[in-house]
Amino acid sequence: MHFEDLDLNEDILDALYDMHFDECTPIQSHAIPALLEGRDLIGVAQTGTGKTAAYLLPVLSKLRDGGYPDDAINCVIMAPTRELAQQIDQAMEGFAYYLDGISSVAVYGGNDGIRYEQEKRGMAMGANVIIATPGRLISHISLGNIDLSRVSFFILDEADRMLDMGFSDDILQIEKQLPKDRQTIMFSATMPDKIVQLAKTILHDPVEVKLAVSKPADGIQQSAYICYEAQKIRIIEHLFEQTKPERVIIFVGSKLKVKDVAIALKRKGYNAEAMHSDLLQQQRDDVLWRFKVGQVGVLVATDIVARGIDIDDIQMVINFDVPHDEEDYVHRIGRTARAGRNGRSVTLVSEKDQPLFRDIETFLEKEVQKEQLPEELGEAPAYEPSKHKRFSDRKNSRRGGGRRSSRGGKTQHKQRKPRQPKQPKQQQKPKE
């Protein structure tokens, strides 16, 4: 299906034309028509399937068609992390390029008082769309900085991640501030019982869109080392001796361990930096920017980087710890081999993580190549996952999949004429 086939506002279609977005992804072709009809929706889709456009395009189209108050917040979008909130705001700017009078404000914590005042002023000036992390929005609500009584659209992006991070009560508190006759949209990568219960609480007769789970790209060379915990840093040294580390991401299970691994690598002379939720927003932005431009060769991070951030040209992904969910494994290693490139992923499997890795292999429907430990590292434990205790809190649901919107593809549909560059607005929203 092409975007031209959907009943989207012409100004939205012009922006998509300029961005060379032609063909819908599966999640978009299923979700957009239902949302344009005003239905509540719960969608199961992983990162990279085009879900941001799946909810932004119909909401912006309806706002452009009119019938919503100009002096009120019309849409609230909740995101689990600052990085995802920023990415949604950037997507909003592209899709709303020709929508004069429709603006957004990203609201998230981890920054100074100047930023807080900018958020407050942006909301007071009448931003149509608020993109927020739960904690920061609760702060503005408690201080009376925001009126949600006339919101028409309430969107939860990566709802499962928000619940995993402990935001359940915050979400319900925010939901109580909203009118009952709103349209509610929820996207989640998985459908555990707590997501089903939340959907029953805040959605009304929703349309359900679930897609098949995508597998890792063919260009990823996957391998694993069966090892003891104490051997992991030395295995990474061995990998870096083989290939100079440039644009490598090491995923670690906790922020405390992220700090330890980054310190250990720095002491051994590697250009490594840590990325975790304890850093101030400015610090996180700086680390990420230096990694993107090549000033940092190794990024040691929690899963916060696995979702919501586009980083191309990743040479290698190392799973220092086996993720607790097989779909998280796909998210992690999906940072490499993007846009048709090749890449490598290496997973370090300790004894206690063997059952988790067995589940990942079952999900992948193949055995991941096991590398031989270098002799100087000593013996490795046998790979016997059935002999070790299985992680008890497994997520059994599957995530949606698909491909991203094609760009610049040929179409037999009517050709849209390029619009003249838009003149700068007289009034702009506060700088982010």
Stockholm file with secondary structure:
# STOCKHOLM 1.0

chainA/1-432         MHFEDLDLNEDILDALYDMHFDECTPIQSHAIPALLEGRDLIGVAQTGTGKTAAYLLPVLSKLRDGGYPDDAINCVIMAPTRELAQQIDQAMEGFAYYLDGISSVAVYGGNDGIRYEQEKRGMAMGANVIIATPGRLISHISLGNIDLSRVSFFILDEADRMLDMGFSDDILQIEKQLPKDRQTIMFSATMPDKIVQLAKTILHDPVEVKLAVSKPADGIQQSAYICYEAQKIRIIEHLFEQTKPERVIIFVGSKLKVKDVAIALKRKGYNAEAMHSDLLQQQRDDVLWRFKVGQVGVLVATDIVARGIDIDDIQMVINFDVPHDEEDYVHRIGRTARAGRNGRSVTLVSEKDQPLFRDIETFLEKEVQKEQLPEELGEAPAYEPSKHKRFSDRKNSRRGGGRRSSRGGKTQHKQRKPRQPKQPKQQQKPKE
#=GR chainA/1-432 SS CBGGGSCCCHHHHHHHHHTTBCBCCHHHHHHHHHHHTTCCEEEECCTTSSHHHHHHHHHHHHHHHCCSCTTSCCEEEECSSHHHHHHHHHHHHHHTTTCTTCCEEEECSSSCHHHHHHHHHHHHTTCSEEEECHHHHHHHHHTTCCCCTTCCEEEESSHHHHHHTTCHHHHHHHHTTSCTTCEEEEEESCCCHHHHHHHHHHCSSCEEEECCCCCCCTTEEEEEEECCGGGHHHHHHHHHHHSCCSSEEEECSSHHHHHHHHHHHHHTTCCEEEECTTSCHHHHHHHHHHHHTTSCSEEEECGGGTSSCCCCCBCEEEESSCCSSHHHHHHHHTTBSCTTCCEEEEEEECGGGHHHHHHHHHHHTSCCEECCCCGGGCCCCCCCGGGSCCCSSCCCCCCCCCCCCCBSCCCSSCCCCCCCCCCCCSSCCCCC
#=GC SS_cons         CBGGGSCCCHHHHHHHHHTTBCBCCHHHHHHHHHHHTTCCEEEECCTTSSHHHHHHHHHHHHHHHCCSCTTSCCEEEECSSHHHHHHHHHHHHHHTTTCTTCCEEEECSSSCHHHHHHHHHHHHTTCSEEEECHHHHHHHHHTTCCCCTTCCEEEESSHHHHHHTTCHHHHHHHHTTSCTTCEEEEEESCCCHHHHHHHHHHCSSCEEEECCCCCCCTTEEEEEEECCGGGHHHHHHHHHHHSCCSSEEEECSSHHHHHHHHHHHHHTTCCEEEECTTSCHHHHHHHHHHHHTTSCSEEEECGGGTSSCCCCCBCEEEESSCCSSHHHHHHHHTTBSCTTCCEEEEEEECGGGHHHHHHHHHHHTSCCEECCCCGGGCCCCCCCGGGSCCCSSCCCCCCCCCCCCCBSCCCSSCCCCCCCCCCCCSSCCCCC
//
